[in-house]
Amino acid sequence: MGRGAGTPAEQERRERLRLQTAERFEGGESTRDIARDLRVSERSVGRWRAAWQRSGIQALRSQGPVLA
């Protein structure tokens, strides 16, 4: 499977995770704290934060259905 691939359920789980980060960004939490609490890399949280700053919460939503 390539980057971002997975089942629809996995795609939904990852989207929920990204959307949780948006709430925490708004609350001023650090990238490090968010990554630790959600058990993801700081690099991922940093990318999500940059996308959120550029385009808002829509940037954190899944970009389409999983293709088999």
PyMOL Python script that loads the backbone (N, CA, C, O; Angstrom):
from pymol import cmd

cmd.read_pdbstr("""\
ATOM      1  N   MET A   1       0.835  -1.192   0.000  1.00  0.00           N
ATOM      2  CA  MET A   1       0.000   0.000   0.000  1.00  0.00           C
ATOM      3  C   MET A   1       0.874   1.246   0.000  1.00  0.00           C
ATOM      4  O   MET A   1       1.936   1.261   0.622  1.00  0.00           O
ATOM      5  N   GLY A   2       0.442   2.271  -0.680  1.00  0.00           N
ATOM      6  CA  GLY A   2       1.193   3.517  -0.727  1.00  0.00           C
ATOM      7  C   GLY A   2       0.846   4.435   0.432  1.00  0.00           C
ATOM      8  O   GLY A   2       0.030   4.110   1.295  1.00  0.00           O
ATOM      9  N   ARG A   3       1.474   5.558   0.423  1.00  0.00           N
ATOM     10  CA  ARG A   3       1.237   6.554   1.468  1.00  0.00           C
ATOM     11  C   ARG A   3      -0.239   6.947   1.473  1.00  0.00           C
ATOM     12  O   ARG A   3      -0.814   7.252   0.428  1.00  0.00           O
ATOM     13  N   GLY A   4      -0.836   6.937   2.647  1.00  0.00           N
ATOM     14  CA  GLY A   4      -2.229   7.331   2.780  1.00  0.00           C
ATOM     15  C   GLY A   4      -3.215   6.236   2.448  1.00  0.00           C
ATOM     16  O   GLY A   4      -4.426   6.423   2.566  1.00  0.00           O
ATOM     17  N   ALA A   5      -2.696   5.085   2.030  1.00  0.00           N
ATOM     18  CA  ALA A   5      -3.591   3.981   1.676  1.00  0.00           C
ATOM     19  C   ALA A   5      -4.088   3.303   2.942  1.00  0.00           C
ATOM     20  O   ALA A   5      -3.524   3.473   4.023  1.00  0.00           O
ATOM     21  N   GLY A   6      -5.134   2.546   2.788  1.00  0.00           N
ATOM     22  CA  GLY A   6      -5.699   1.819   3.907  1.00  0.00           C
ATOM     23  C   GLY A   6      -7.180   1.629   3.697  1.00  0.00           C
ATOM     24  O   GLY A   6      -7.734   2.020   2.670  1.00  0.00           O
ATOM     25  N   THR A   7      -7.797   1.042   4.653  1.00  0.00           N
ATOM     26  CA  THR A   7      -9.235   0.821   4.572  1.00  0.00           C
ATOM     27  C   THR A   7      -9.979   2.130   4.817  1.00  0.00           C
ATOM     28  O   THR A   7      -9.414   3.074   5.368  1.00  0.00           O
ATOM     29  N   PRO A   8     -11.234   2.188   4.410  1.00  0.00           N
ATOM     30  CA  PRO A   8     -12.019   3.389   4.730  1.00  0.00           C
ATOM     31  C   PRO A   8     -12.059   3.658   6.230  1.00  0.00           C
ATOM     32  O   PRO A   8     -12.025   4.815   6.647  1.00  0.00           O
ATOM     33  N   ALA A   9     -12.132   2.614   7.043  1.00  0.00           N
ATOM     34  CA  ALA A   9     -12.161   2.813   8.497  1.00  0.00           C
ATOM     35  C   ALA A   9     -10.855   3.426   8.993  1.00  0.00           C
ATOM     36  O   ALA A   9     -10.867   4.295   9.865  1.00  0.00           O
ATOM     37  N   GLU A  10      -9.737   2.980   8.444  1.00  0.00           N
ATOM     38  CA  GLU A  10      -8.437   3.536   8.827  1.00  0.00           C
ATOM     39  C   GLU A  10      -8.314   4.989   8.369  1.00  0.00           C
ATOM     40  O   GLU A  10      -7.787   5.836   9.091  1.00  0.00           O
ATOM     41  N   GLN A  11      -8.799   5.262   7.178  1.00  0.00           N
ATOM     42  CA  GLN A  11      -8.777   6.633   6.667  1.00  0.00           C
ATOM     43  C   GLN A  11      -9.604   7.541   7.584  1.00  0.00           C
ATOM     44  O   GLN A  11      -9.192   8.659   7.894  1.00  0.00           O
ATOM     45  N   GLU A  12     -10.754   7.061   8.010  1.00  0.00           N
ATOM     46  CA  GLU A  12     -11.608   7.841   8.902  1.00  0.00           C
ATOM     47  C   GLU A  12     -10.934   8.069  10.253  1.00  0.00           C
ATOM     48  O   GLU A  12     -11.012   9.162  10.814  1.00  0.00           O
ATOM     49  N   ARG A  13     -10.269   7.032  10.776  1.00  0.00           N
ATOM     50  CA  ARG A  13      -9.565   7.157  12.058  1.00  0.00           C
ATOM     51  C   ARG A  13      -8.460   8.208  11.966  1.00  0.00           C
ATOM     52  O   ARG A  13      -8.294   9.019  12.877  1.00  0.00           O
ATOM     53  N   ARG A  14      -7.706   8.194  10.863  1.00  0.00           N
ATOM     54  CA  ARG A  14      -6.626   9.177  10.694  1.00  0.00           C
ATOM     55  C   ARG A  14      -7.187  10.585  10.557  1.00  0.00           C
ATOM     56  O   ARG A  14      -6.605  11.533  11.084  1.00  0.00           O
ATOM     57  N   GLU A  15      -8.312  10.738   9.855  1.00  0.00           N
ATOM     58  CA  GLU A  15      -8.919  12.057   9.718  1.00  0.00           C
ATOM     59  C   GLU A  15      -9.363  12.573  11.083  1.00  0.00           C
ATOM     60  O   GLU A  15      -9.129  13.736  11.411  1.00  0.00           O
ATOM     61  N   ARG A  16     -10.002  11.715  11.883  1.00  0.00           N
ATOM     62  CA  ARG A  16     -10.425  12.138  13.230  1.00  0.00           C
ATOM     63  C   ARG A  16      -9.221  12.606  14.050  1.00  0.00           C
ATOM     64  O   ARG A  16      -9.304  13.593  14.780  1.00  0.00           O
ATOM     65  N   LEU A  17      -8.116  11.897  13.923  1.00  0.00           N
ATOM     66  CA  LEU A  17      -6.909  12.263  14.638  1.00  0.00           C
ATOM     67  C   LEU A  17      -6.430  13.657  14.216  1.00  0.00           C
ATOM     68  O   LEU A  17      -6.093  14.488  15.059  1.00  0.00           O
ATOM     69  N   ARG A  18      -6.406  13.897  12.911  1.00  0.00           N
ATOM     70  CA  ARG A  18      -5.979  15.217  12.421  1.00  0.00           C
ATOM     71  C   ARG A  18      -6.923  16.314  12.889  1.00  0.00           C
ATOM     72  O   ARG A  18      -6.482  17.403  13.258  1.00  0.00           O
ATOM     73  N   LEU A  19      -8.214  16.032  12.876  1.00  0.00           N
ATOM     74  CA  LEU A  19      -9.183  17.046  13.309  1.00  0.00           C
ATOM     75  C   LEU A  19      -9.045  17.345  14.803  1.00  0.00           C
ATOM     76  O   LEU A  19      -9.271  18.478  15.228  1.00  0.00           O
ATOM     77  N   GLN A  20      -8.680  16.350  15.597  1.00  0.00           N
ATOM     78  CA  GLN A  20      -8.416  16.586  17.022  1.00  0.00           C
ATOM     79  C   GLN A  20      -7.262  17.564  17.191  1.00  0.00           C
ATOM     80  O   GLN A  20      -7.273  18.399  18.095  1.00  0.00           O
ATOM     81  N   THR A  21      -6.272  17.457  16.318  1.00  0.00           N
ATOM     82  CA  THR A  21      -5.124  18.351  16.450  1.00  0.00           C
ATOM     83  C   THR A  21      -5.535  19.798  16.213  1.00  0.00           C
ATOM     84  O   THR A  21      -4.987  20.702  16.843  1.00  0.00           O
ATOM     85  N   ALA A  22      -6.489  20.035  15.317  1.00  0.00           N
ATOM     86  CA  ALA A  22      -6.921  21.406  15.035  1.00  0.00           C
ATOM     87  C   ALA A  22      -7.451  22.068  16.300  1.00  0.00           C
ATOM     88  O   ALA A  22      -7.148  23.230  16.572  1.00  0.00           O
ATOM     89  N   GLU A  23      -8.235  21.335  17.064  1.00  0.00           N
ATOM     90  CA  GLU A  23      -8.751  21.887  18.325  1.00  0.00           C
ATOM     91  C   GLU A  23      -7.603  22.241  19.263  1.00  0.00           C
ATOM     92  O   GLU A  23      -7.636  23.261  19.951  1.00  0.00           O
ATOM     93  N   ARG A  24      -6.609  21.398  19.279  1.00  0.00           N
ATOM     94  CA  ARG A  24      -5.468  21.628  20.164  1.00  0.00           C
ATOM     95  C   ARG A  24      -4.595  22.774  19.662  1.00  0.00           C
ATOM     96  O   ARG A  24      -4.035  23.522  20.463  1.00  0.00           O
ATOM     97  N   PHE A  25      -4.474  22.918  18.332  1.00  0.00           N
ATOM     98  CA  PHE A  25      -3.738  24.060  17.780  1.00  0.00           C
ATOM     99  C   PHE A  25      -4.418  25.351  18.229  1.00  0.00           C
ATOM    100  O   PHE A  25      -3.759  26.298  18.659  1.00  0.00           O
ATOM    101  N   GLU A  26      -5.752  25.373  18.122  1.00  0.00           N
ATOM    102  CA  GLU A  26      -6.510  26.562  18.520  1.00  0.00           C
ATOM    103  C   GLU A  26      -6.303  26.878  19.996  1.00  0.00           C
ATOM    104  O   GLU A  26      -6.323  28.043  20.395  1.00  0.00           O
ATOM    105  N   GLY A  27      -6.104  25.846  20.800  1.00  0.00           N
ATOM    106  CA  GLY A  27      -5.861  26.025  22.231  1.00  0.00           C
ATOM    107  C   GLY A  27      -4.432  26.403  22.561  1.00  0.00           C
ATOM    108  O   GLY A  27      -4.104  26.626  23.727  1.00  0.00           O
ATOM    109  N   GLY A  28      -3.570  26.480  21.545  1.00  0.00           N
ATOM    110  CA  GLY A  28      -2.200  26.917  21.759  1.00  0.00           C
ATOM    111  C   GLY A  28      -1.247  25.829  22.248  1.00  0.00           C
ATOM    112  O   GLY A  28      -0.147  26.131  22.710  1.00  0.00           O
ATOM    113  N   GLU A  29      -1.660  24.575  22.151  1.00  0.00           N
ATOM    114  CA  GLU A  29      -0.792  23.490  22.626  1.00  0.00           C
ATOM    115  C   GLU A  29       0.410  23.320  21.706  1.00  0.00           C
ATOM    116  O   GLU A  29       0.349  23.615  20.513  1.00  0.00           O
ATOM    117  N   SER A  30       1.493  22.841  22.285  1.00  0.00           N
ATOM    118  CA  SER A  30       2.723  22.658  21.518  1.00  0.00           C
ATOM    119  C   SER A  30       2.652  21.408  20.653  1.00  0.00           C
ATOM    120  O   SER A  30       1.935  20.454  20.953  1.00  0.00           O
ATOM    121  N   THR A  31       3.414  21.446  19.580  1.00  0.00           N
ATOM    122  CA  THR A  31       3.532  20.297  18.688  1.00  0.00           C
ATOM    123  C   THR A  31       4.011  19.080  19.466  1.00  0.00           C
ATOM    124  O   THR A  31       3.479  17.983  19.297  1.00  0.00           O
ATOM    125  N   ARG A  32       4.996  19.268  20.305  1.00  0.00           N
ATOM    126  CA  ARG A  32       5.561  18.162  21.091  1.00  0.00           C
ATOM    127  C   ARG A  32       4.502  17.500  21.971  1.00  0.00           C
ATOM    128  O   ARG A  32       4.395  16.274  22.007  1.00  0.00           O
ATOM    129  N   ASP A  33       3.720  18.319  22.682  1.00  0.00           N
ATOM    130  CA  ASP A  33       2.699  17.764  23.577  1.00  0.00           C
ATOM    131  C   ASP A  33       1.616  17.007  22.806  1.00  0.00           C
ATOM    132  O   ASP A  33       1.174  15.938  23.227  1.00  0.00           O
ATOM    133  N   ILE A  34       1.199  17.569  21.686  1.00  0.00           N
ATOM    134  CA  ILE A  34       0.175  16.913  20.877  1.00  0.00           C
ATOM    135  C   ILE A  34       0.696  15.579  20.352  1.00  0.00           C
ATOM    136  O   ILE A  34       0.005  14.564  20.435  1.00  0.00           O
ATOM    137  N   ALA A  35       1.905  15.580  19.816  1.00  0.00           N
ATOM    138  CA  ALA A  35       2.486  14.349  19.271  1.00  0.00           C
ATOM    139  C   ALA A  35       2.603  13.279  20.350  1.00  0.00           C
ATOM    140  O   ALA A  35       2.279  12.116  20.113  1.00  0.00           O
ATOM    141  N   ARG A  36       3.056  13.663  21.510  1.00  0.00           N
ATOM    142  CA  ARG A  36       3.204  12.696  22.609  1.00  0.00           C
ATOM    143  C   ARG A  36       1.852  12.117  23.005  1.00  0.00           C
ATOM    144  O   ARG A  36       1.708  10.901  23.130  1.00  0.00           O
ATOM    145  N   ASP A  37       0.871  12.975  23.202  1.00  0.00           N
ATOM    146  CA  ASP A  37      -0.449  12.520  23.651  1.00  0.00           C
ATOM    147  C   ASP A  37      -1.154  11.638  22.625  1.00  0.00           C
ATOM    148  O   ASP A  37      -1.843  10.687  22.995  1.00  0.00           O
ATOM    149  N   LEU A  38      -0.985  11.946  21.339  1.00  0.00           N
ATOM    150  CA  LEU A  38      -1.669  11.201  20.289  1.00  0.00           C
ATOM    151  C   LEU A  38      -0.820  10.056  19.730  1.00  0.00           C
ATOM    152  O   LEU A  38      -1.270   9.290  18.879  1.00  0.00           O
ATOM    153  N   ARG A  39       0.404   9.959  20.222  1.00  0.00           N
ATOM    154  CA  ARG A  39       1.326   8.894  19.795  1.00  0.00           C
ATOM    155  C   ARG A  39       1.581   8.910  18.296  1.00  0.00           C
ATOM    156  O   ARG A  39       1.500   7.891  17.610  1.00  0.00           O
ATOM    157  N   VAL A  40       1.892  10.110  17.816  1.00  0.00           N
ATOM    158  CA  VAL A  40       2.301  10.291  16.432  1.00  0.00           C
ATOM    159  C   VAL A  40       3.590  11.093  16.447  1.00  0.00           C
ATOM    160  O   VAL A  40       3.982  11.619  17.489  1.00  0.00           O
ATOM    161  N   SER A  41       4.249  11.189  15.310  1.00  0.00           N
ATOM    162  CA  SER A  41       5.522  11.906  15.264  1.00  0.00           C
ATOM    163  C   SER A  41       5.307  13.420  15.323  1.00  0.00           C
ATOM    164  O   SER A  41       4.277  13.938  14.889  1.00  0.00           O
ATOM    165  N   GLU A  42       6.297  14.106  15.866  1.00  0.00           N
ATOM    166  CA  GLU A  42       6.258  15.570  15.874  1.00  0.00           C
ATOM    167  C   GLU A  42       6.257  16.098  14.441  1.00  0.00           C
ATOM    168  O   GLU A  42       5.648  17.125  14.141  1.00  0.00           O
ATOM    169  N   ARG A  43       6.946  15.379  13.570  1.00  0.00           N
ATOM    170  CA  ARG A  43       6.992  15.794  12.165  1.00  0.00           C
ATOM    171  C   ARG A  43       5.587  15.805  11.554  1.00  0.00           C
ATOM    172  O   ARG A  43       5.229  16.742  10.840  1.00  0.00           O
ATOM    173  N   SER A  44       4.788  14.763  11.835  1.00  0.00           N
ATOM    174  CA  SER A  44       3.413  14.723  11.315  1.00  0.00           C
ATOM    175  C   SER A  44       2.593  15.880  11.867  1.00  0.00           C
ATOM    176  O   SER A  44       1.892  16.564  11.122  1.00  0.00           O
ATOM    177  N   VAL A  45       2.683  16.094  13.169  1.00  0.00           N
ATOM    178  CA  VAL A  45       1.921  17.185  13.779  1.00  0.00           C
ATOM    179  C   VAL A  45       2.371  18.525  13.199  1.00  0.00           C
ATOM    180  O   VAL A  45       1.550  19.414  12.978  1.00  0.00           O
ATOM    181  N   GLY A  46       3.658  18.667  12.955  1.00  0.00           N
ATOM    182  CA  GLY A  46       4.163  19.897  12.350  1.00  0.00           C
ATOM    183  C   GLY A  46       3.597  20.128  10.955  1.00  0.00           C
ATOM    184  O   GLY A  46       3.241  21.252  10.599  1.00  0.00           O
ATOM    185  N   ARG A  47       3.517  19.059  10.168  1.00  0.00           N
ATOM    186  CA  ARG A  47       2.926  19.182   8.818  1.00  0.00           C
ATOM    187  C   ARG A  47       1.453  19.549   8.913  1.00  0.00           C
ATOM    188  O   ARG A  47       0.964  20.394   8.163  1.00  0.00           O
ATOM    189  N   TRP A  48       0.747  18.905   9.846  1.00  0.00           N
ATOM    190  CA  TRP A  48      -0.677  19.197  10.018  1.00  0.00           C
ATOM    191  C   TRP A  48      -0.878  20.645  10.460  1.00  0.00           C
ATOM    192  O   TRP A  48      -1.797  21.322   9.999  1.00  0.00           O
ATOM    193  N   ARG A  49      -0.007  21.112  11.361  1.00  0.00           N
ATOM    194  CA  ARG A  49      -0.122  22.499  11.843  1.00  0.00           C
ATOM    195  C   ARG A  49       0.089  23.472  10.685  1.00  0.00           C
ATOM    196  O   ARG A  49      -0.659  24.439  10.540  1.00  0.00           O
ATOM    197  N   ALA A  50       1.105  23.217   9.861  1.00  0.00           N
ATOM    198  CA  ALA A  50       1.386  24.101   8.722  1.00  0.00           C
ATOM    199  C   ALA A  50       0.208  24.129   7.754  1.00  0.00           C
ATOM    200  O   ALA A  50      -0.177  25.194   7.269  1.00  0.00           O
ATOM    201  N   ALA A  51      -0.362  22.964   7.473  1.00  0.00           N
ATOM    202  CA  ALA A  51      -1.525  22.904   6.568  1.00  0.00           C
ATOM    203  C   ALA A  51      -2.701  23.652   7.174  1.00  0.00           C
ATOM    204  O   ALA A  51      -3.398  24.390   6.478  1.00  0.00           O
ATOM    205  N   TRP A  52      -2.920  23.464   8.464  1.00  0.00           N
ATOM    206  CA  TRP A  52      -4.019  24.135   9.172  1.00  0.00           C
ATOM    207  C   TRP A  52      -3.829  25.654   9.143  1.00  0.00           C
ATOM    208  O   TRP A  52      -4.793  26.395   8.951  1.00  0.00           O
ATOM    209  N   GLN A  53      -2.603  26.114   9.330  1.00  0.00           N
ATOM    210  CA  GLN A  53      -2.338  27.554   9.315  1.00  0.00           C
ATOM    211  C   GLN A  53      -2.579  28.151   7.927  1.00  0.00           C
ATOM    212  O   GLN A  53      -3.057  29.279   7.802  1.00  0.00           O
ATOM    213  N   ARG A  54      -2.244  27.386   6.890  1.00  0.00           N
ATOM    214  CA  ARG A  54      -2.443  27.867   5.508  1.00  0.00           C
ATOM    215  C   ARG A  54      -3.898  27.853   5.093  1.00  0.00           C
ATOM    216  O   ARG A  54      -4.386  28.810   4.492  1.00  0.00           O
ATOM    217  N   SER A  55      -4.606  26.757   5.414  1.00  0.00           N
ATOM    218  CA  SER A  55      -5.928  26.547   4.814  1.00  0.00           C
ATOM    219  C   SER A  55      -7.044  26.202   5.792  1.00  0.00           C
ATOM    220  O   SER A  55      -8.160  25.901   5.368  1.00  0.00           O
ATOM    221  N   GLY A  56      -6.768  26.240   7.077  1.00  0.00           N
ATOM    222  CA  GLY A  56      -7.799  25.951   8.057  1.00  0.00           C
ATOM    223  C   GLY A  56      -8.088  24.468   8.191  1.00  0.00           C
ATOM    224  O   GLY A  56      -7.357  23.625   7.672  1.00  0.00           O
ATOM    225  N   ILE A  57      -9.158  24.169   8.890  1.00  0.00           N
ATOM    226  CA  ILE A  57      -9.494  22.785   9.214  1.00  0.00           C
ATOM    227  C   ILE A  57      -9.741  21.938   7.973  1.00  0.00           C
ATOM    228  O   ILE A  57      -9.521  20.727   8.004  1.00  0.00           O
ATOM    229  N   GLN A  58     -10.189  22.544   6.889  1.00  0.00           N
ATOM    230  CA  GLN A  58     -10.446  21.793   5.657  1.00  0.00           C
ATOM    231  C   GLN A  58      -9.179  21.087   5.175  1.00  0.00           C
ATOM    232  O   GLN A  58      -9.264  20.021   4.566  1.00  0.00           O
ATOM    233  N   ALA A  59      -8.030  21.657   5.433  1.00  0.00           N
ATOM    234  CA  ALA A  59      -6.766  21.053   5.007  1.00  0.00           C
ATOM    235  C   ALA A  59      -6.485  19.740   5.731  1.00  0.00           C
ATOM    236  O   ALA A  59      -5.664  18.947   5.269  1.00  0.00           O
ATOM    237  N   LEU A  60      -7.148  19.500   6.849  1.00  0.00           N
ATOM    238  CA  LEU A  60      -6.913  18.294   7.633  1.00  0.00           C
ATOM    239  C   LEU A  60      -7.907  17.185   7.313  1.00  0.00           C
ATOM    240  O   LEU A  60      -7.790  16.075   7.832  1.00  0.00           O
ATOM    241  N   ARG A  61      -8.865  17.475   6.477  1.00  0.00           N
ATOM    242  CA  ARG A  61      -9.860  16.453   6.106  1.00  0.00           C
ATOM    243  C   ARG A  61      -9.273  15.529   5.046  1.00  0.00           C
ATOM    244  O   ARG A  61      -8.382  15.924   4.295  1.00  0.00           O
ATOM    245  N   SER A  62      -9.775  14.299   4.989  1.00  0.00           N
ATOM    246  CA  SER A  62      -9.342  13.348   3.962  1.00  0.00           C
ATOM    247  C   SER A  62      -9.636  13.913   2.594  1.00  0.00           C
ATOM    248  O   SER A  62     -10.614  14.636   2.404  1.00  0.00           O
ATOM    249  N   GLN A  63      -8.791  13.582   1.645  1.00  0.00           N
ATOM    250  CA  GLN A  63      -8.900  14.147   0.314  1.00  0.00           C
ATOM    251  C   GLN A  63      -9.746  13.327  -0.655  1.00  0.00           C
ATOM    252  O   GLN A  63      -9.905  13.710  -1.814  1.00  0.00           O
ATOM    253  N   GLY A  64     -10.284  12.218  -0.196  1.00  0.00           N
ATOM    254  CA  GLY A  64     -11.136  11.423  -1.072  1.00  0.00           C
ATOM    255  C   GLY A  64     -11.219   9.997  -0.593  1.00  0.00           C
ATOM    256  O   GLY A  64     -10.591   9.632   0.402  1.00  0.00           O
ATOM    257  N   PRO A  65     -11.994   9.180  -1.296  1.00  0.00           N
ATOM    258  CA  PRO A  65     -12.176   7.788  -0.872  1.00  0.00           C
ATOM    259  C   PRO A  65     -10.914   6.967  -1.098  1.00  0.00           C
ATOM    260  O   PRO A  65     -10.065   7.298  -1.926  1.00  0.00           O
ATOM    261  N   VAL A  66     -10.826   5.907  -0.349  1.00  0.00           N
ATOM    262  CA  VAL A  66      -9.739   4.956  -0.524  1.00  0.00           C
ATOM    263  C   VAL A  66     -10.000   4.184  -1.799  1.00  0.00           C
ATOM    264  O   VAL A  66     -11.111   3.703  -2.021  1.00  0.00           O
ATOM    265  N   LEU A  67      -8.997   4.062  -2.630  1.00  0.00           N
ATOM    266  CA  LEU A  67      -9.135   3.307  -3.879  1.00  0.00           C
ATOM    267  C   LEU A  67      -8.528   1.924  -3.682  1.00  0.00           C
ATOM    268  O   LEU A  67      -7.428   1.796  -3.145  1.00  0.00           O
ATOM    269  N   ALA A  68      -9.226   0.917  -4.107  1.00  0.00           N
ATOM    270  CA  ALA A  68      -8.743  -0.461  -3.955  1.00  0.00           C
ATOM    271  C   ALA A  68      -7.766  -0.828  -5.030  1.00  0.00           C
ATOM    272  O   ALA A  68      -7.263  -1.951  -5.050  1.00  0.00           O
TER     273      ALA A  68
END
""", "prot")
cmd.dss("prot")
cmd.show_as("cartoon", "prot")
cmd.util.cbc("prot")
cmd.orient("prot")
